[in-house]
Structures are given as C-alpha cells and as structure tokens.
Amino acid sequence: MGASSDIGAAVVRALTAAGHDCLGWGRDVGRLPARSRVVDLRSPTEVDAALAELPERLAVVVYAAGLFDWAPADAGDPGVWDELVTVNLTAAMRVTRGVLPGLLAGAPSSLVFLGSAAAHSAFAGNPAYVASKHGLAGFARSVFLDVRDRDVAVTLLSPGLVAAGAGLRAPGVRPEQLLRPADVADAVAWVVGTPPHVCPVEVQLQPQRTA
Ligand SMILES: NC(=O)c1ccc[n+]([C@@H]2O[C@H](COP(=O)([O-])OP(=O)(O)OC[C@H]3O[C@@H](n4cnc5c(N)ncnc54)[C@H](OP(=O)(O)O)[C@@H]3O)[C@@H](O)[C@H]2O)c1
C-alpha cells in the first residue's frame, strides 16, 4: 500500500531484490510498479475487493500509504483531517484485519507499518498527522501482541523526514539533509530479513547530522 510513492517504489525494489514477488497498491497508475492493483484506501468497498484477490498465504505486507497536512490546529480543515486519518489509520486497520489471515497462513511472516517521528513525538503545525501516526503506533504495538506467538512479526518503522513526497514540502527543509527513500527501503528489507525468532518491534531512523 503506497507503492506509487518514491518511498513505496524503493521498498518494492528492495523487497524484489530480496526475492519477494511484490504487488503494489495505489491510485496513480503511472507510478505504480508492474504488478499492481488500483485501490482508493478511502473506500472500504474497494479495499475489501482488493483484499479478496490476495493469495491465501502472504510473507510480507508493508503499509506505506500516508497523507500529510501542514496546517496548525487553529487553521486545519476538518474535512482534510478526516481523509488523512482514514488513509493513515482507519484504512491501515482495515487492511490489517484483511491481511492477517494470509500472514498467519504464511508465517513466519512480517507486517510493517510506515510510522514517522510524528508517531513518537509531537510537532507544531501538523496535529492531524501526529495524531494519526500516534494512533498507528498504538495499533501496531497491539497487533504485535495479538499475533506474536503465531510467528507474525509486526514492526513500526519510523523515519524522520525523507527527501520524498511531503517530506520535501516540510517548512525549511534542505533535501540533502534528509533521509533518502532507499534508506527506508533498506530498513524494511532488514526488518523482514531478521530471523523468525526476532521481531524489530519499533525502528526509528534519523539523519545522522542536523547540519
Ligand atoms: N516523506 C517523509 O518525510 C516521510 C517521513 C516519515 C514517514 N513517512 C511516511 O512514508 C509514507 C509515504 O510518504 P511520502 O512522503 O512518500 O508521501 P507521498 O509521496 O505523498 O505518497 C503517499 C502515498 O500514499 C498513497 N495514498 C494516499 N492517499 C491514498 C488513497 N486514498 N488511496 C490509496 N493510496 C493513497 C499514494 O498513492 P497514490 O498517489 O497512488 O494515491 C502514495 O503512494 C507515509 O506513510 C508517510 O507518513 C514519510
């Protein structure tokens, strides 16, 4: 999910290189990988239809779809916030419910959620994003507890700003100071490549230097 972003595309490349047969979900047909499914995550009907087409056994699921909103609490649009929470959290929960039977059948297996530094800390100017990612963090931790003894590893992977997508539109950023999509993809490949008796429950990535 989110395979049409630079981060998602890098994840698909890394997992393909690791031997996985990847299927990417998104809406932007021009940016999706060769094996893909057009899905609007705001639509429960579309999500359920795409879930029904998945194989019975799954090895890895990466939920990388996400929306940003750079608006302070006293200026944000509640309609935009609704959409953001739907894509970042509600759809992630629905997709998780839908893929867990396949991940359990394919265990040992991995479920990876793209979190954010905003899953762990508050930031001024994007309260809806911070709220959605905090919610995703809580959900990921709980899902891990529900399936850990059935060999599904669940990881919240939280990068700081990445030189991709909305990261490039963050106020005052210099792209050369940011993480790169390949850094996130390398971390996903490492997470899903850990031995079955290990679960990297939470992984945070930050650029080494601030200047
Ligand atoms: N960029 C950063 O600095 C940064 C930092 C930390 C974490 N992250 C996380 O990394 C992930 C990707 O972020 P990004 O910055 O690369 O954003 P992006 O380039 O804007 O990509 C957003 C992705 O979400 C998908 N998406 C959005 N709404 C959707 C919908 N209604 N239905 C289906 N797919 C939808 C988009 O697919 P379509 O365009 O095909 O609809 C796209 O693949 C997000 O979870 C974000 O929170 C990003």
The ligand as a Gaussian input file, in Angstrom:
#p B3LYP/6-31G(d) Opt

LIG

0 1
 N        8.288000      11.886000       3.263000
 C        8.665000      11.890000       4.544000
 O        9.435000      12.765000       5.010000
 C        8.176000      10.818000       5.474000
 C        8.729000      10.728000       6.761000
 C        8.284000       9.753000       7.630000
 C        7.296000       8.879000       7.232000
 N        6.745000       8.997000       6.003000
 C        5.683000       8.063000       5.627000
 O        6.020000       7.423000       4.414000
 C        4.827000       7.136000       3.690000
 C        4.922000       7.729000       2.283000
 O        5.026000       9.145000       2.419000
 P        5.574000      10.072000       1.228000
 O        6.134000      11.271000       1.830000
 O        6.410000       9.246000       0.290000
 O        4.207000      10.531000       0.585000
 P        3.710000      10.628000      -0.906000
 O        4.829000      10.685000      -1.870000
 O        2.712000      11.716000      -0.899000
 O        2.990000       9.214000      -1.102000
 C        1.798000       8.933000      -0.458000
 C        1.410000       7.521000      -0.840000
 O        0.154000       7.235000      -0.216000
 C       -0.748000       6.810000      -1.220000
 N       -2.113000       7.260000      -0.952000
 C       -2.511000       8.456000      -0.471000
 N       -3.849000       8.517000      -0.442000
 C       -4.288000       7.322000      -0.927000
 C       -5.579000       6.776000      -1.158000
 N       -6.705000       7.452000      -0.869000
 N       -5.662000       5.533000      -1.672000
 C       -4.540000       4.831000      -1.980000
 N       -3.298000       5.285000      -1.778000
 C       -3.177000       6.522000      -1.260000
 C       -0.267000       7.463000      -2.505000
 O       -0.749000       6.724000      -3.590000
 P       -1.416000       7.427000      -4.890000
 O       -0.663000       8.690000      -5.151000
 O       -1.241000       6.395000      -5.944000
 O       -2.818000       7.680000      -4.495000
 C        1.235000       7.367000      -2.349000
 O        1.715000       6.098000      -2.755000
 C        3.672000       7.724000       4.518000
 O        3.124000       6.728000       5.352000
 C        4.364000       8.771000       5.361000
 O        3.651000       9.052000       6.541000
 C        7.163000       9.938000       5.106000

